[in-house]
Amino acid sequence: MTIVVLGANQPADRFYRGGARIDAFRGSPVGPDRRPEDWIGSATALAGQDRLGLSVLPDGRLLSDAVESDPLSWLGAAHVAAFGSATMLLVKLLDAGQRLPVHAHPDDAFSRAVLHRPVGKAEAWYILEGGDVHLGLAQSVSRESLAQLVREQDTRALLDLLHTRSVAPGDVVFVPQGELHAIGEGVFLLELQQPEDLSILLEWSGFELDGEADGHLGIGFERALDAVRTLATTPAELDALVMPAGQGSSVLPVASHPFFRLARWTDPAGVSLEPGFAIVVVEEGAVVVTPETGPAVPLRRGETAAVAHASGRVRFDGEGTVLICRPPDPRG
């Protein structure tokens, strides 16, 4: 299988509400609440889990097992030489049925040295339905002041520390490692991220979670806050992180390029994709994805597929908007 259509993969009973927008996007019956994330083409399990969050292929195998057993076919020689058998990519649909808590993700160095994980977690958002997002400190804050707000669970003060931007469908946002952020209620987005589930939660009041136990990656807030950026993000710096996507082979902010790539085509007919691992999401319309090897695969709005390197050069036809998510370029 060189192009594999992927069904929804929504872990249940998450700590925040959402899921109905994913159901509507995929054309599925409305399911229960608290399924706000669809882990697409995932070789990454949820934190503390062995299997939950991993994508299952139509033949019943886990994608992670399939890639591990044949990394050259799935990822290509250049990728394997640079990154090993890790896909280096996790893609999600995320439906914020309520505002997410203020949180941050560690960088690669902290993850390796302290958490003994291979990478940290940078992420980027492609906005499908708009609203407010909160990103970066509006002014620098001392680590001690931040720790006090966490202890007191002063959620209003924590949110007020951050810049707030309104985003519209077609906008993109890059969230650097260590940067405090939160997604506003009602925002529906496609998320690209490094393949880890590592979050430092600064607030948990009003959410179905025990932040005192689970918010600090198991290392205590005294150590976890070392991974959080406390310097202000200037308005000019924020402008470089939040912008309209446009279309083409690279639509994310430049700072995201070492972590992942996103192509967006509003008229995909005749577009071709060089060999490599990719996750395809059809935002609107219907397309046909044709590999050099194997049969053509039709996809409509809300459908998703994993593309293996063994597909060769892939051609797109049809009408609509297609989003192509890829790991970092192994050539640098």
ABEGO torsion letter per residue (X at the ends): XABBBBBBBBBBGBABBEGAAAAAAAGBBBBBBGBABBBBGBABBBBGBAABGBBBBAAGBBAAAAAAABAAAAAEAAAAAAAEABAGBBBBBBBBABBBBBBBBBBAAAAAAAAGBABBBBBBBBBABBEBBBBEBABBBBAAAAAAAAAAGBAAAAAAABBBBBBBBGBBBBBBBGBBBBBBBGBBBBBBBBBBBBBBBABABGBBBBAAAAAAGGAEAAAAAAABBABBBBAAAAAAABBBAEBEABABBAAAAAABBBBBBABABGBBBBBEBBBBBBABEBBBBBBABEBBBBBBBGBBBBBBAAAEBBBBBEBEBBBBBBBBBAAX
